[in-house]
Amino acid sequence: HFGLDGTARKFVALSLFWTVITILTLGLASPWSRTALARYRINNSHFGDSYFSFYGSGKDLIFPWMIAYAIPITLIVTWGWMNFEQAAEILNATQVNPGESISIPGLKFAGIPWFAGFIFPLLFIWYKAREFRYFVNSTQLGDITLSSKLSTGTVVGLFVATYLLVSIAIPLFVLPPVFIFGEMPTLSSVHLSFIAAFIVLLLIVPLLTQGFLRYQLTKLFCRQLSINETSKLEAIAQSTRPAPERGEGFADALDVGAI
């Protein structure tokens, strides 16, 4: 069976250390942070009496990370620089005439922040798919190597499809009560149909994200994963160390990893 060594205390300390480094570097150290945590988890994982080894390095992920990280940030900074004068006028008017209504000048290229907010999640998902593929390709079990041909475009497409399904599900369960009663619920007017629609919505969204997205991602990860030189698996023996008497898998049962 598979096993995981190491201690939660060391992992938490390592995670806190890299969290501070990532914050101090404004997110630039994220590839090194994620690689360090992956290295600790993988190097402490074993199958039988054979341990996994991780050979990844953060520098190999910095280029795709900069694409996902720098493009939205550059767009926002550029937009702020182009509207610097308008922002200065608003700030000056607020200081000169406090409490009075202010005429806000038109902002240039107002669609840039919306565009940046739209592409950032897509670029982040694109990066995570590349990161997953890199982590798999950098992992070995003795002389046995792993490889992944995970398509980043397919992963992004799955997330987009899930977003569209959720976007369709929300109107289907929220708008009918609006048409029936002709108004949205307020503090003084809450209809049972709105409550029912809200409860159903709470069930539908997790069903789509967990039942559809996670299932499809897991299936995709497994289908694109290759284990090379499987004949060497015969040399792996059952671990003789005693397994934990209780608590093994308890965190997974409670879905702690989702927190």
C-alpha positions as CSV (number, residue, x, y, z in Angstrom):
1,H,0.0,0.0,0.0
2,F,1.0,3.6,-0.2
3,G,2.2,5.6,2.8
4,L,3.2,9.1,3.8
5,D,5.9,9.9,6.3
6,G,7.0,13.3,7.6
7,T,5.3,15.3,10.2
8,A,2.5,17.9,10.1
9,R,4.6,20.2,12.3
10,K,7.5,20.3,9.7
11,F,5.0,20.7,6.8
12,V,3.2,23.6,8.5
13,A,6.5,25.3,9.3
14,L,7.7,24.9,5.7
15,S,4.4,26.2,4.4
16,L,4.5,29.3,6.7
17,F,8.1,30.0,5.7
18,W,7.3,30.0,2.0
19,T,4.1,31.9,2.5
20,V,6.1,34.7,4.1
21,I,8.6,34.6,1.3
22,T,5.9,34.6,-1.4
23,I,4.2,37.7,0.3
24,L,7.5,39.6,0.6
25,T,8.3,38.9,-3.1
26,L,4.7,39.9,-4.2
27,G,4.0,36.4,-5.5
28,L,7.2,36.0,-7.6
29,A,8.5,33.2,-5.3
30,S,5.3,31.1,-5.8
31,P,6.9,28.5,-8.1
32,W,9.7,27.9,-5.5
33,S,7.1,27.7,-2.8
34,R,4.9,25.2,-4.5
35,T,7.9,23.1,-5.6
36,A,9.3,23.0,-2.1
37,L,6.0,21.8,-0.6
38,A,5.6,19.3,-3.4
39,R,9.1,18.0,-2.8
40,Y,8.4,17.5,0.9
41,R,5.2,15.6,0.2
42,I,6.5,13.4,-2.6
43,N,9.9,12.6,-1.0
44,N,8.0,11.4,2.1
45,S,5.6,9.2,0.1
46,H,6.3,5.5,-0.5
47,F,4.8,2.5,-2.2
48,G,5.7,-0.6,-0.2
49,D,9.3,-0.3,0.8
50,S,10.2,2.0,-2.1
51,Y,10.2,5.8,-1.7
52,F,9.3,8.4,-4.3
53,S,11.8,11.0,-5.4
54,F,11.1,14.5,-6.7
55,Y,13.6,16.4,-8.9
56,G,11.7,19.5,-9.7
57,S,13.0,23.1,-9.3
58,G,11.1,26.4,-9.1
59,K,13.2,27.9,-11.8
60,D,11.7,25.6,-14.4
61,L,8.3,27.0,-13.6
62,I,9.1,30.7,-13.4
63,F,8.5,31.4,-17.1
64,P,4.9,30.0,-17.3
65,W,4.2,31.6,-13.9
66,M,5.4,35.0,-15.1
67,I,3.0,34.7,-18.1
68,A,0.0,33.9,-15.8
69,Y,1.1,36.4,-13.1
70,A,2.6,39.3,-15.0
71,I,0.1,39.8,-17.9
72,P,-2.9,40.7,-15.7
73,I,-0.7,42.8,-13.3
74,T,0.9,44.6,-16.2
75,L,-2.5,45.4,-17.7
76,I,-3.8,46.8,-14.3
77,V,-0.6,48.9,-13.7
78,T,-0.7,50.2,-17.3
79,W,-4.4,51.2,-16.9
80,G,-3.6,52.9,-13.6
81,W,-0.8,54.9,-15.2
82,M,-3.0,56.0,-18.1
83,N,-5.6,57.3,-15.7
84,F,-3.2,58.8,-13.1
85,E,-4.2,62.4,-13.9
86,Q,-7.9,61.6,-13.4
87,A,-7.2,59.8,-10.1
88,A,-5.2,62.9,-9.0
89,E,-8.1,65.2,-9.9
90,I,-10.5,63.1,-7.9
91,L,-8.2,63.0,-4.9
92,N,-7.6,66.8,-5.1
93,A,-11.3,67.6,-5.4
94,T,-12.0,65.4,-2.4
95,Q,-9.5,67.2,-0.2
96,V,-10.5,70.7,-1.3
97,N,-14.3,70.2,-1.1
98,P,-14.9,67.4,1.5
99,G,-18.4,66.1,1.7
100,E,-19.5,67.6,-1.6
101,S,-20.5,65.6,-4.7
102,I,-17.7,65.2,-7.2
103,S,-17.9,65.0,-10.9
104,I,-15.7,62.0,-11.9
105,P,-13.9,62.5,-15.2
106,G,-14.1,59.7,-17.7
107,L,-11.6,56.9,-17.3
108,K,-9.5,55.8,-20.3
109,F,-9.8,52.2,-21.5
110,A,-12.3,51.3,-18.7
111,G,-12.5,47.8,-20.1
112,I,-8.9,46.9,-19.3
113,P,-9.6,45.9,-15.6
114,W,-12.6,43.8,-16.7
115,F,-10.4,42.0,-19.3
116,A,-7.6,41.5,-16.8
117,G,-10.1,40.0,-14.3
118,F,-11.4,37.7,-17.0
119,I,-8.1,36.3,-18.3
120,F,-6.4,36.0,-14.8
121,P,-8.4,32.9,-13.8
122,L,-7.8,31.3,-17.2
123,L,-4.1,32.0,-17.1
124,F,-3.9,30.6,-13.6
125,I,-5.7,27.4,-14.6
126,W,-3.3,27.1,-17.6
127,Y,-0.3,27.5,-15.2
128,K,-1.7,24.9,-12.7
129,A,-2.1,22.4,-15.5
130,R,1.5,22.9,-16.6
131,E,2.7,22.7,-13.0
132,F,0.9,19.4,-12.5
133,R,2.5,18.0,-15.6
134,Y,5.9,19.2,-14.5
135,F,5.5,17.7,-11.0
136,V,4.5,14.3,-12.5
137,N,7.4,14.3,-14.9
138,S,9.8,15.2,-12.1
139,T,8.7,12.3,-9.9
140,Q,10.3,8.8,-9.8
141,L,9.7,5.7,-7.8
142,G,13.2,4.2,-7.6
143,D,14.1,3.6,-11.2
144,I,10.5,3.8,-12.3
145,T,9.6,7.1,-14.0
146,L,6.3,8.9,-14.4
147,S,5.1,11.1,-17.2
148,S,2.1,13.1,-18.1
149,K,0.8,14.4,-21.4
150,L,-1.9,16.5,-19.8
151,S,-3.3,19.1,-22.2
152,T,-3.5,22.6,-20.7
153,G,-6.1,23.6,-23.2
154,T,-8.4,20.7,-22.2
155,V,-8.1,21.6,-18.5
156,V,-9.0,25.2,-19.2
157,G,-11.9,24.0,-21.4
158,L,-13.2,21.9,-18.5
159,F,-13.2,24.9,-16.2
160,V,-14.9,27.1,-18.8
161,A,-17.5,24.4,-19.4
162,T,-18.2,24.2,-15.6
163,Y,-18.5,28.0,-15.4
164,L,-21.0,28.0,-18.2
165,L,-23.0,25.2,-16.6
166,V,-23.1,27.1,-13.3
167,S,-24.1,30.3,-15.1
168,I,-27.0,28.5,-16.8
169,A,-28.1,26.8,-13.5
170,I,-28.3,30.0,-11.6
171,P,-31.0,31.7,-13.8
172,L,-32.9,28.4,-14.1
173,F,-33.4,28.2,-10.3
174,V,-33.5,31.9,-9.4
175,L,-35.4,33.6,-12.1
176,P,-38.7,31.6,-12.0
177,P,-39.6,33.0,-8.7
178,V,-38.9,36.5,-10.0
179,F,-41.3,35.9,-12.9
180,I,-43.9,34.5,-10.5
181,F,-43.8,37.2,-7.9
182,G,-42.5,40.0,-10.0
183,E,-39.8,41.1,-7.6
184,M,-36.6,40.0,-6.0
185,P,-36.7,39.0,-2.3
186,T,-36.2,41.8,0.3
187,L,-35.9,41.8,4.1
188,S,-39.7,42.5,4.3
189,S,-40.7,40.1,1.5
190,V,-39.2,36.7,1.4
191,H,-41.1,34.0,-0.5
192,L,-40.8,30.3,0.1
193,S,-40.0,29.8,-3.6
194,F,-36.9,32.0,-3.3
195,I,-35.8,30.0,-0.2
196,A,-36.4,26.8,-2.1
197,A,-34.5,28.1,-5.1
198,F,-31.6,29.1,-2.9
199,I,-31.4,25.7,-1.3
200,V,-31.5,23.9,-4.6
201,L,-28.8,26.3,-5.9
202,L,-26.6,25.3,-2.9
203,L,-27.0,21.7,-4.0
204,I,-26.6,22.3,-7.8
205,V,-23.4,24.3,-7.7
206,P,-21.4,21.8,-5.6
207,L,-22.8,19.0,-7.8
208,L,-21.5,20.7,-10.9
209,T,-18.1,21.7,-9.5
210,Q,-17.5,18.4,-7.6
211,G,-19.5,15.8,-9.5
212,F,-18.6,17.2,-13.0
213,L,-15.4,19.2,-12.8
214,R,-13.4,17.1,-10.2
215,Y,-14.6,13.8,-11.7
216,Q,-13.6,14.9,-15.3
217,L,-10.2,16.3,-14.0
218,T,-9.4,13.2,-12.1
219,K,-10.3,11.0,-15.1
220,L,-8.2,13.3,-17.4
221,F,-5.2,13.2,-15.0
222,C,-5.3,9.4,-14.9
223,R,-5.7,8.8,-18.6
224,Q,-2.8,11.1,-19.4
225,L,-0.5,9.5,-16.8
226,S,2.1,6.9,-17.8
227,I,4.1,4.6,-15.6
228,N,7.3,3.7,-17.4
229,E,9.3,0.5,-16.8
230,T,6.5,-1.2,-14.9
231,S,8.4,-4.5,-14.8
232,K,10.6,-3.0,-12.0
233,L,7.5,-2.8,-9.8
234,E,8.0,-6.5,-9.1
235,A,11.1,-5.7,-7.0
236,I,9.1,-3.6,-4.6
237,A,8.2,-5.5,-1.4
238,Q,5.5,-4.9,1.2
239,S,6.6,-2.4,3.9
240,T,7.3,-4.1,7.2
241,R,6.6,-0.9,9.2
242,P,3.3,-1.0,11.3
243,A,0.5,1.1,9.8
244,P,-1.2,3.7,12.0
245,E,-3.7,2.0,14.3
246,R,-6.3,4.8,13.9
247,G,-6.9,8.1,12.1
248,E,-5.5,6.9,8.7
249,G,-7.5,8.6,6.0
250,F,-9.7,10.5,8.5
251,A,-8.8,13.9,7.1
252,D,-9.7,12.7,3.6
253,A,-13.0,11.4,4.8
254,L,-13.8,14.9,6.1
255,D,-12.5,16.6,2.9
256,V,-10.0,18.6,4.9
257,G,-8.0,19.2,1.8
258,A,-10.8,21.5,0.4
259,I,-10.3,24.0,3.3
